[in-house]
Amino acid sequence: VKFTVKAQGPAKVASQAVIVSVFEGMDPLEGGASRVDAALSGTLVERLKGEAFEGKRRQVAVLDARGALPCPRIAVFGLGKKEEFHPGRFREGVAGTVRALRDRGVSEAALSLDPGALPAGPEAIARAAAEGALLGLYRFDLYREKDDQSKKELKSLVFLEESRKGKALAEKGLEAGKTVAEAVLFARDLVNMPANEMTPGLLARRAADMAKGRPLKVTVLDRAALKKMNMNALLAVSKGSDEPPKLILAEYRGGGRKTKPVVLVGKGVTFDSGGISLKPAERMHEMKGDMAGGAAVLAALRAAADLGLPLNVSAVVPAAENLPGGRATRPGDVVRSLRGKSIEIINTDAEGRLLLADALAYAERLDPEAVIDVATLTGACVVALGPEVAGLFGNDGGLVEKIRKASDETGEPVWELPLYREYGERLKSDTADLKNTGGREGGAVTAALFLENFVGKVPWAHLDIAGPAFSTKDRPDIPKGGTGFSVRLLVELLRSWTEGPAKSGGGR
């Protein structure tokens, strides 16, 4: 979709549809909606109520303009209660509306960026609108035959900001929102690719392709290099597969030469059968998305480079395929990790923490300012927090607070869970330094405690995104499939790293 910004009111623009927003109750109408209402001789509320539309969150109505406007259609979306407004509601509303218009065959539309008198200015609103439009219009149809519905595209969206000063701010917000949303779509594509076309080697190739034309450097360590470095925990995961493992290092240097990098570590299991500890067949096909953490950190790095953020960032993605086979790691096997700790592998389906153990130890060698890992790590976290909230753990209160504020700003929800030290006893092994699982109870906590053994003394946080990384239902800005969860959160975290904490209020 092509975006432009015009200094024009919604009642005067010529397009196939004009889009305005209203607050719940619609009393009074404000901003762009009030100007459209004036052109309709004050009948907008009456017509909306006739469609059972009340301005509630996620409500969308499409009306015939009946010749009163240059546009033949008026699309209205609800923002919910005014006192609960934040730009995330605008993003969500735009997402649902552009999708509804596309499905009606609309190829061009104009959107009023004026919901009324609000603390959020045109830059924040335009950023939310650009994100919403791209996220809502996303489709993964690479492998589908084109039908009449899939051929429908919204090709042009004009942002309407009536003041010249506001227009300049809206253009700035539009570019930022577009950059971040495109990074999310990059992550979604990686997650949605079938595992036969997103192997560790192909993921490494996509990372290298991503670096072309950007100030990024990508280094890929192969099996021989991993063996030489004694990254035996990572290697153990891949032993049952013919696909060789990779360790992907992507680096962005937007800060000073002596500035320590923020290191993002992402789990990159391109398919997880569970190995010898085989998963049930039901929903195993979704395990192509077990590299969502790796996709997210690569996408966040891409956005950091495109935005020109003034800091150094590195992304580390340990990539492997976890399959059963004649050479596969067995329950009871012991491996020695990069850090030197030995690990007894009790369950080969607890493989993500093995990859991350070596990747976190490797990250410490990059002399980081902080390390944040992102992983679809435990089903226990989904049981605890449901499918839409990520678990947050950390050893540094300041870092945890930064992540919480970035979560509030972007609307990607996280909830802090405890690193309850007593549960560390469950990881003790009779054979090795550690077991790779502490059992089912408190599984998200013991997994995080396992990872902490490989972090060292740097500030560290762990995001368990097993729930929100993949969606089985449609939402306005999140179609079914890979969600790209945590990309926007990570980008906001990096953006605020040097600018100070972001003001909360952009979430859901």
Secondary structure, 3 states (H helix, E strand, C coil): CEEEEECCCCCCCCCCEEEEEECCCCCCCCHHHHHHHHHCCCCHHHHHHHCCCCCCCCCEEEEECCCCCCCCEEEEEECCCHHHCCHHHHHHHHHHHHHHHHHCCCCEEEEECCCCCCCCCHHHHHHHHHHHHHHHHCCCCCCCCCCCCCCCCCCEEEEECCCHHHHHHHHHHHHHHHHHHHHHHHHHHHHHCCHHHCCHHHHHHHHHHHHCCCCEEEEEECHHHHHHCCCHHHHHHHCCCCCCCEEEEEEEECCCCCCCCEEEEECEEEEECCCCCCCCCCCHHHHHHCCHHHHHHHHHHHHHHHHCCCCEEEEEEEEEEECCCCCCCCCCCEEECCCCCEEECCCCCCCHHHHHHHHHHHHHCCCCCEEEEEECCCHHHHHHHCCCCEEEEECCHHHHHHHHHHHHHHCCCEEECCCCHHHHHHHCCCCCCEECCCCCCCHHHHHHHHHHCCCCCCCEEEEECCCCCEECCCECCECCEECCCCHHHHHHHHHHHHHCCCCCCCCC
